[in-house]
Amino acid sequence: MALRFAVQADTEQECAAGLRLLESLGLQTAMTPRLLSDDRWMARAVPRMTKAPAEDGRGPVASGG
């Protein structure tokens, strides 16, 4: 499961401010503020990887089956 956090805003400045809040929580930017087709702004952030991905490509934690 991949975690993504998004900011939606009416202006680029509001969107950038929301992204800075996510960064202050330890997330890293995955998408800088962009204007979407419906005239709103969006940015995304993801958790920082603290461990290298597993050799089987499933990441640092694998769910049980």
N, C-alpha and C positions, 0 to 999 in steps of 0.2 A: 504494500500500500504506500503510495506516495502522498505526502502532505504538501499542500499548496495553500498559501494565504493570499487573498486578493484585497485590493483597495479600489473602490469605485468612488468617483468624485465628479463634481460639476466643472471644476477647473483643474488645469495642470498643477497649479500651486497647491491646491488642497490634496491632490493625489500624491504629490511629492512629499507633503507633510505627513500623510498617512503612511507612506513607505518608510520614512525616517522613524516613525513610531515602531513599525515592525522590526526595523534594523536595530533599534534600541533594545528590543526583546531578544536579540541574538540571532535573528533570521538574516539570510542574505538575499540580495536582490536577484530575482530570476527574470523579471521583465520590467524595464524602466517605464515610467508613465507614457501611455500611448492614447491617442484620440481614437475612439471606436466609431463605427459607422453610425451609431445612434446618438452622436454628439455628447458622449460621456467619456471620462478618462478612466483608465484602469492600469494598475501596476500589480506585480506579483512578487512574492518572496517565498523562500523555502528554508527549512531547517539546515543548519550547517552540518556537514558530515563530520562526525568525530572519530570514525573508524574507517579504515579502507574497506571497500566492498569485498564480500566473500569471493573466493575463487570460482564458485558456481554462478556468480553474477546476481545472486539474490539480495545482496546488500548486507549490512551489519547484523540485521535481525531477520530470521526467517520464521514464519508462522508454522505451527504444527498442522499436520494433515489429518 
